[in-house]
Amino acid sequence: MFNKTVLNNGIRVLTSAMPHTRSVTASIYFGAGSRYESPEQAGISHFVEHMLFKGTEKRPRPEDISGVVENVGGIQNAATDRELTVYWCKVAKPHFDQGLDVLLDMVRHSVFDPLEIEKERNVILEELKQVQDSPSELAGLLIDSTIWPDQPLGRDVGGSKETVSGISRDMLLGYLHQQYDPGNTVVSISGDIVHDEVVELLQRGLGDWERGAPAPYYPAVDGQQQPRMNLLNRKSEQAHICLAFPGLSSQHRDRHALALLNVILGDGMTSRLFLEIRERRGLAYDVHSYVSHFLDTGAVTVYAGVDPKNAAGTLQAVLDLLLVLRDTLTEEELHRARELTKGRLLLRMEDTRAVSSWMGGQELLNREVKTVDEVTALVDAVTLAGLQRVAQQLIDEQRLNLAVVGPFRSATRFGKIIGA
C-alpha cells in the first residue's frame, strides 16, 4: 500500500502510488498540538499554524502562498488538534511540484512578521468568539473539561482570550523551533507519483534541516471515582447534552471493539440512540455518539440537542439505554457494525487526501502504518464476547461525565439522574 524512507535527519517520508488518480495530495505532519502546551502557552500550536500562511521569505504576502495552489484549482489547508498539526494541499498531477514547494516553504521559511502576528491574533480571537455563539460546540468543550479537568486535553485547542492575547513573537518562534523538528515530522504523499522521485524532492527541500529535541506531550491525569457534571447557563432554543464515559487509548488492543460498540450505540440511522431517541420518542433531530482516542486515554461521548423541557427526560433515556446496552448486544448488531465500519473505510481509500491522512497520522502517532487489509482483519476478529466485555468494562455509572448547555439556572435535576 505504501513505501517509506527515512531521511538522514529523521524525517519520515511515506508515499502511496495511486496511478489511476488525477490528483496528488501532500501532507506534512508535526507532533505539535494542545497536549504539548503549558497553561500559559494554550493556543500556541494553533497560532503557529495560522502564521505559516501569512508570508515567507520567497512569498512575503498571504496571497502569494494561497495563490500557488488556488490559481491552479487546488485545495490547501491545515489543522491543529491535540496531538498533531497537519498542513496539506491537493492538486492536479501536473501541479504537484508547485504544491509541494509551497508547503516546504511555509514550514521552513515563514517570517512571522510582527504586523501580521497582530492581525492574526485578532482573527483567532474572532474564531474563539464564534465558538461562544455555538452552544453545541460549547457543549463539546465543556464535556472535555469535565472528563479531563485542569489539563491540556480539557482545554480548547485554540486557547482562550487571555492566553492568545499573551502569546509573543518570541514565544511563537520558540515553540516553532522546538516542535517543528525533523525527528517530529512526517511527510505523506499519495497519488500518481513515484516514491524515489518524491524522496529526491524532499531531500533537496528538507535534507539540510538540523535535528533538535522536541518536547513530549503532557500525560493525561485520571483520578475519577464518582460522576462529574458541569452546567453552562446559556440562552438557547435547545439544550445541548453531552454524556461521556472513559474510552480507550489509540494504542489499546480493544480499540476496534470499541469502534464497533460506538456504531451500535450512536453512529448512523440504525444505531440504538437514533432509533430510540429520534425515531421512537421524537425527542431530538441530532443525537449521536463518537469516540475520542489519544495516545494514553480516550472517551466515548453521546450528544443530543433537545427542547429544554425535554432535557432531563432525554438524559434519563440515554442513560437507561447505555445501561441496557451492556448486557443486550447481539450478533446481528455486531455484523451490521462490522460491515458499516469496513465499508466506510474502503470507500474513503479511493481519495488521495484520505490515503495521505491515513498514512501520515498513523506514522506520526504510532510509528507504524497498518494497511487497510490489516485493519479490516482486526475488525473482523472482534467477537460478540469481546464486544460485551468492553461494554461492561467501560460503561461505569461511577465514571459518568455530563455537560449541559442551555437555559438552566440549576444543575440539580441533571445531577440526580447521574448521581453527581
C-alpha positions as CSV (number, residue, x, y, z in Angstrom):
1,M,0.0,0.0,0.0
2,F,2.9,2.4,0.7
3,N,6.6,3.0,0.6
4,K,8.7,4.6,3.4
5,T,12.1,6.2,3.5
6,V,13.7,8.0,6.5
7,L,15.9,10.9,5.5
8,N,19.3,11.3,7.3
9,N,17.9,13.9,9.6
10,G,15.0,11.7,10.7
11,I,12.1,13.0,8.5
12,R,9.9,10.1,7.6
13,V,8.6,10.1,4.0
14,L,5.7,7.9,3.1
15,T,4.1,7.6,-0.4
16,S,1.2,5.6,-1.8
17,A,1.2,5.2,-5.6
18,M,-2.4,5.7,-7.0
19,P,-1.7,5.7,-10.8
20,H,-5.5,5.7,-11.6
21,T,-6.0,9.1,-10.0
22,R,-5.6,12.6,-11.5
23,S,-4.8,14.3,-8.1
24,V,-1.9,14.3,-5.7
25,T,-2.2,15.1,-2.0
26,A,0.8,16.1,0.0
27,S,0.6,16.4,3.8
28,I,3.2,17.4,6.4
29,Y,2.5,16.2,9.9
30,F,4.1,17.5,13.1
31,G,4.0,16.4,16.7
32,A,2.6,19.7,17.8
33,G,-0.8,20.4,19.4
34,S,-2.5,21.4,22.6
35,R,-1.2,18.4,24.5
36,Y,2.3,19.9,24.2
37,E,1.4,23.3,25.6
38,S,1.9,24.6,29.1
39,P,-1.0,26.6,30.6
40,E,0.4,29.9,29.5
41,Q,1.1,28.6,26.0
42,A,-2.5,27.4,25.5
43,G,-3.4,28.0,21.8
44,I,0.2,28.5,20.6
45,S,0.1,25.4,18.3
46,H,-3.0,26.8,16.6
47,F,-1.4,30.3,16.4
48,V,1.7,28.9,14.7
49,E,-0.5,27.1,12.2
50,H,-2.2,30.4,11.3
51,M,1.1,32.2,10.9
52,L,2.6,29.8,8.4
53,F,0.0,31.1,5.9
54,K,1.0,34.7,6.4
55,G,4.2,35.0,4.5
56,T,7.7,33.5,3.8
57,E,10.9,35.0,2.6
58,K,10.1,33.9,-1.0
59,R,6.4,34.6,-0.8
60,P,6.0,37.6,1.5
61,R,2.2,38.1,1.3
62,P,-0.5,35.7,2.3
63,E,-2.0,35.8,-1.2
64,D,1.4,34.7,-2.6
65,I,1.0,31.5,-0.6
66,S,-2.6,30.8,-1.3
67,G,-2.4,31.7,-4.9
68,V,0.1,29.0,-5.7
69,V,-2.4,26.3,-5.1
70,E,-5.7,28.1,-5.6
71,N,-4.8,29.5,-9.0
72,V,-4.4,26.0,-10.4
73,G,-7.7,24.8,-8.9
74,G,-6.1,23.0,-5.9
75,I,-7.1,23.0,-2.3
76,Q,-4.8,23.9,0.6
77,N,-5.5,23.9,4.3
78,A,-4.2,23.0,7.8
79,A,-5.5,21.7,11.1
80,T,-4.3,21.7,14.7
81,D,-5.5,19.1,17.1
82,R,-4.4,17.9,20.5
83,E,-1.6,15.6,19.3
84,L,-0.7,16.8,15.8
85,T,-0.7,19.6,13.4
86,V,-1.0,19.0,9.6
87,Y,-0.5,21.1,6.5
88,W,-1.8,19.7,3.2
89,C,-2.6,20.5,-0.4
90,K,-4.4,18.6,-3.1
91,V,-3.6,19.5,-6.7
92,A,-3.9,18.0,-10.1
93,K,-0.9,15.9,-11.0
94,P,0.8,18.5,-13.3
95,H,0.9,21.0,-10.4
96,F,2.3,18.6,-7.8
97,D,5.8,20.2,-7.7
98,Q,4.3,23.7,-7.1
99,G,2.0,22.4,-4.3
100,L,4.8,20.6,-2.5
101,D,7.2,23.6,-2.9
102,V,4.8,26.0,-1.2
103,L,4.3,23.6,1.7
104,L,8.0,23.2,2.2
105,D,8.5,26.9,2.0
106,M,5.8,27.5,4.7
107,V,7.2,25.1,7.2
108,R,10.8,26.2,6.7
109,H,10.8,29.9,5.8
110,S,7.8,31.6,7.4
111,V,8.9,35.1,8.6
112,F,6.4,35.8,11.4
113,D,6.1,39.5,10.6
114,P,5.1,41.4,13.7
115,L,2.3,43.3,11.9
116,E,0.9,40.0,10.6
117,I,1.1,38.5,14.0
118,E,-1.1,41.2,15.5
119,K,-3.6,40.9,12.6
120,E,-3.8,37.1,13.0
121,R,-4.2,37.4,16.8
122,N,-7.4,39.4,16.1
123,V,-8.5,36.8,13.6
124,I,-8.0,34.0,16.2
125,L,-9.8,35.9,18.9
126,E,-12.8,36.2,16.5
127,E,-12.6,32.5,15.8
128,L,-12.8,31.9,19.6
129,K,-15.8,34.3,19.8
130,Q,-17.5,32.3,17.1
131,V,-17.4,29.2,19.2
132,Q,-19.0,31.1,22.1
133,D,-22.0,31.7,19.8
134,S,-22.4,28.0,19.1
135,P,-24.0,26.1,22.1
136,S,-23.3,22.7,20.6
137,E,-19.6,23.5,20.2
138,L,-19.6,24.8,23.8
139,A,-21.1,21.6,25.0
140,G,-18.2,19.7,23.3
141,L,-15.6,21.9,25.0
142,L,-17.4,21.6,28.3
143,I,-17.5,17.8,28.3
144,D,-13.8,17.7,27.5
145,S,-13.1,19.9,30.5
146,T,-15.3,17.7,32.6
147,I,-13.5,14.5,31.6
148,W,-10.0,16.0,31.8
149,P,-10.2,18.9,34.2
150,D,-7.2,21.2,34.7
151,Q,-5.1,19.7,32.0
152,P,-4.4,20.2,28.2
153,L,-6.9,17.6,27.0
154,G,-9.6,19.6,28.7
155,R,-8.7,22.9,27.1
156,D,-9.9,24.4,23.8
157,V,-7.2,23.7,21.2
158,G,-7.4,27.4,20.2
159,G,-6.7,28.5,23.7
160,S,-8.5,31.4,25.4
161,K,-8.8,35.1,25.0
162,E,-6.3,35.6,27.8
163,T,-3.7,33.1,26.6
164,V,-3.9,34.1,22.9
165,S,-3.6,37.8,23.9
166,G,-0.4,37.0,25.8
167,I,1.5,35.0,23.2
168,S,4.5,36.9,21.9
169,R,6.5,36.6,18.7
170,D,9.4,35.1,20.7
171,M,7.1,32.5,22.1
172,L,5.8,31.6,18.7
173,L,9.3,31.2,17.2
174,G,10.5,29.3,20.3
175,Y,7.6,26.8,20.0
176,L,8.1,26.5,16.2
177,H,11.8,25.7,16.6
178,Q,11.1,23.2,19.4
179,Q,8.2,21.2,17.9
180,Y,8.8,21.6,14.2
181,D,11.7,19.3,14.2
182,P,12.8,16.7,11.6
183,G,12.5,13.9,14.0
184,N,9.0,15.1,14.8
185,T,7.9,15.3,11.1
186,V,6.2,13.0,8.7
187,V,5.6,13.8,5.0
188,S,2.8,11.7,3.5
189,I,2.0,11.9,-0.3
190,S,-0.5,9.9,-2.3
191,G,-1.5,9.9,-5.9
192,D,0.1,9.3,-9.3
193,I,3.7,9.7,-8.0
194,V,7.0,7.7,-7.9
195,H,8.4,7.2,-4.4
196,D,12.1,7.8,-5.3
197,E,11.3,11.0,-7.2
198,V,9.4,12.3,-4.1
199,V,12.3,11.4,-1.8
200,E,14.7,13.3,-4.1
201,L,12.5,16.4,-4.0
202,L,12.2,16.2,-0.2
203,Q,15.9,15.6,0.3
204,R,16.6,18.8,-1.7
205,G,14.0,20.8,0.2
206,L,14.4,19.4,3.8
207,G,17.7,17.5,3.9
208,D,19.6,20.4,5.5
209,W,17.2,20.8,8.4
210,E,19.0,20.0,11.6
211,R,17.5,17.9,14.4
212,G,16.7,19.3,17.8
213,A,14.8,17.9,20.9
214,P,11.1,18.4,20.7
215,A,9.1,18.3,24.0
216,P,6.9,15.3,24.9
217,Y,3.2,15.7,25.4
218,Y,1.6,16.2,28.9
219,P,0.2,12.9,30.0
220,A,-3.5,12.6,30.9
221,V,-4.4,12.6,34.6
222,D,-7.4,10.4,35.6
223,G,-8.5,10.2,39.2
224,Q,-12.2,9.9,38.7
225,Q,-14.0,8.0,41.4
226,Q,-17.6,9.4,41.0
227,P,-19.8,11.1,38.4
228,R,-19.0,14.6,37.4
229,M,-21.0,17.3,35.7
230,N,-20.9,20.9,34.5
231,L,-23.7,23.2,33.5
232,L,-23.4,26.4,31.4
233,N,-26.4,28.6,31.7
234,R,-26.9,30.0,28.2
235,K,-30.0,31.4,26.4
236,S,-30.7,29.0,23.6
237,E,-33.6,27.4,21.8
238,Q,-32.2,23.9,22.6
239,A,-30.5,22.2,25.5
240,H,-27.2,20.6,24.4
241,I,-26.4,17.5,26.4
242,C,-23.1,15.5,26.3
243,L,-22.9,12.4,28.4
244,A,-19.5,10.7,28.4
245,F,-17.6,7.7,29.9
246,P,-14.0,6.7,29.7
247,G,-12.8,5.1,26.5
248,L,-9.5,3.6,25.3
249,S,-6.2,4.9,24.0
250,S,-5.3,4.8,20.3
251,Q,-2.8,2.1,21.3
252,H,-5.2,-0.2,23.1
253,R,-5.8,-3.7,21.8
254,D,-9.6,-3.3,22.2
255,R,-9.9,-0.1,20.3
256,H,-11.5,-1.8,17.3
257,A,-14.1,-3.5,19.5
258,L,-14.9,0.0,21.0
259,A,-15.3,1.4,17.4
260,L,-17.9,-1.2,16.7
261,L,-19.6,-0.6,20.1
262,N,-19.9,3.1,19.2
263,V,-21.5,2.2,15.8
264,I,-24.1,0.2,17.6
265,L,-24.6,2.9,20.2
266,G,-24.9,6.0,18.1
267,D,-23.3,6.1,14.7
268,G,-25.9,6.1,12.0
269,M,-29.6,5.8,11.5
270,T,-29.8,2.1,12.6
271,S,-28.0,2.8,15.9
272,R,-29.8,2.4,19.2
273,L,-29.6,6.0,20.1
274,F,-31.1,7.2,16.8
275,L,-33.9,4.6,16.8
276,E,-34.8,5.2,20.4
277,I,-34.3,9.0,20.9
278,R,-35.3,10.2,17.5
279,E,-37.4,7.6,15.7
280,R,-39.4,6.2,18.6
281,R,-39.6,9.2,21.0
282,G,-39.2,12.1,18.6
283,L,-37.0,14.0,21.2
284,A,-34.1,15.1,19.0
285,Y,-33.1,15.9,15.5
286,D,-29.4,15.3,16.2
287,V,-28.4,12.5,18.5
288,H,-25.2,10.6,18.1
289,S,-22.1,9.2,19.8
290,Y,-18.5,9.5,19.0
291,V,-15.2,8.0,20.2
292,S,-12.0,10.0,21.1
293,H,-8.7,8.2,21.0
294,F,-5.5,9.7,22.3
295,L,-2.1,8.2,23.0
296,D,-2.8,7.4,26.6
297,T,-6.5,7.8,27.2
298,G,-9.9,8.2,25.4
299,A,-13.6,8.7,25.8
300,V,-17.0,7.9,24.4
301,T,-19.4,10.7,24.2
302,V,-23.2,10.9,23.5
303,Y,-24.6,14.2,22.2
304,A,-28.2,15.3,21.9
305,G,-29.8,18.6,21.1
306,V,-33.3,18.8,22.5
307,D,-36.1,21.2,23.7
308,P,-35.1,22.4,27.2
309,K,-38.3,21.0,28.7
310,N,-37.3,17.5,27.4
311,A,-33.7,17.7,28.6
312,A,-34.0,15.8,31.8
313,G,-36.2,13.1,30.2
314,T,-33.7,12.7,27.3
315,L,-30.8,12.4,29.7
316,Q,-32.6,9.7,31.6
317,A,-33.5,7.8,28.4
318,V,-29.9,8.0,27.2
319,L,-28.6,6.7,30.5
320,D,-31.1,3.9,30.5
321,L,-30.1,2.9,27.0
322,L,-26.4,2.8,28.0
323,L,-27.1,0.6,31.0
324,V,-29.2,-1.8,28.9
325,L,-26.6,-1.9,26.1
326,R,-24.0,-3.5,28.4
327,D,-25.9,-6.8,28.5
328,T,-28.0,-7.0,25.3
329,L,-25.6,-6.8,22.4
330,T,-26.4,-9.2,19.6
331,E,-24.6,-11.0,16.7
332,E,-26.8,-9.2,14.2
333,E,-25.7,-5.8,15.6
334,L,-22.1,-6.8,15.6
335,H,-22.4,-7.9,11.9
336,R,-24.0,-4.7,10.9
337,A,-21.5,-2.6,12.7
338,R,-18.6,-4.6,11.3
339,E,-19.8,-4.2,7.7
340,L,-20.6,-0.5,8.1
341,T,-17.1,0.2,9.5
342,K,-15.3,-1.7,6.8
343,G,-17.4,-0.3,4.0
344,R,-16.8,3.3,5.1
345,L,-13.1,2.6,5.3
346,L,-12.8,1.1,1.9
347,L,-14.8,3.9,0.3
348,R,-12.5,6.5,1.9
349,M,-9.4,5.0,0.4
350,E,-10.4,6.0,-3.1
351,D,-9.4,9.6,-2.3
352,T,-5.8,10.8,-2.4
353,R,-6.3,13.1,0.6
354,A,-7.8,10.3,2.7
355,V,-4.9,8.0,1.9
356,S,-2.4,10.7,2.7
357,S,-4.1,11.2,6.0
358,W,-4.3,7.5,6.7
359,M,-0.5,7.1,6.3
360,G,0.6,10.3,7.9
361,G,-1.5,10.2,11.1
362,Q,-0.6,6.6,11.9
363,E,3.1,7.1,11.2
364,L,3.4,10.2,13.3
365,L,1.5,8.9,16.3
366,N,2.1,5.1,16.2
367,R,5.4,5.0,14.2
368,E,3.8,2.3,12.0
369,V,1.1,2.2,9.4
370,K,-1.4,-0.6,9.2
371,T,-2.8,-1.4,5.8
372,V,-6.5,-1.3,5.1
373,D,-6.5,-5.1,4.9
374,E,-4.8,-5.4,8.3
375,V,-7.4,-3.1,9.9
376,T,-10.3,-4.8,8.3
377,A,-8.9,-8.2,9.6
378,L,-8.8,-6.7,13.1
379,V,-12.4,-5.5,12.8
380,D,-13.4,-9.0,11.6
381,A,-11.7,-10.6,14.6
382,V,-13.9,-8.8,17.1
383,T,-16.3,-11.3,18.7
384,L,-19.6,-10.8,20.5
385,A,-17.9,-11.9,23.7
386,G,-15.2,-9.3,23.2
387,L,-17.7,-6.6,22.4
388,Q,-19.7,-7.4,25.6
389,R,-16.5,-7.4,27.7
390,V,-15.5,-3.9,26.5
391,A,-19.1,-2.6,27.1
392,Q,-19.2,-4.0,30.6
393,Q,-15.8,-2.6,31.5
394,L,-16.3,0.9,30.1
395,I,-19.9,1.8,30.8
396,D,-19.4,2.5,34.5
397,E,-22.0,4.5,36.4
398,Q,-19.4,5.8,38.8
399,R,-17.3,7.3,36.0
400,L,-20.0,9.2,34.0
401,N,-19.4,12.8,32.9
402,L,-22.1,15.2,32.0
403,A,-22.1,18.6,30.3
404,V,-25.2,20.6,29.7
405,V,-25.5,23.9,27.9
406,G,-28.9,25.6,27.9
407,P,-31.3,27.9,29.7
408,F,-31.0,26.3,33.1
409,R,-30.0,28.1,36.4
410,S,-29.7,24.9,38.4
411,A,-28.0,21.6,37.6
412,T,-29.8,19.7,40.5
413,R,-32.2,17.7,38.4
414,F,-29.4,16.6,36.0
415,G,-27.1,15.7,38.8
416,K,-29.7,13.5,40.4
417,I,-30.1,11.5,37.2
418,I,-26.4,10.6,37.0
419,G,-25.8,10.5,40.8
420,A,-23.5,13.6,40.8
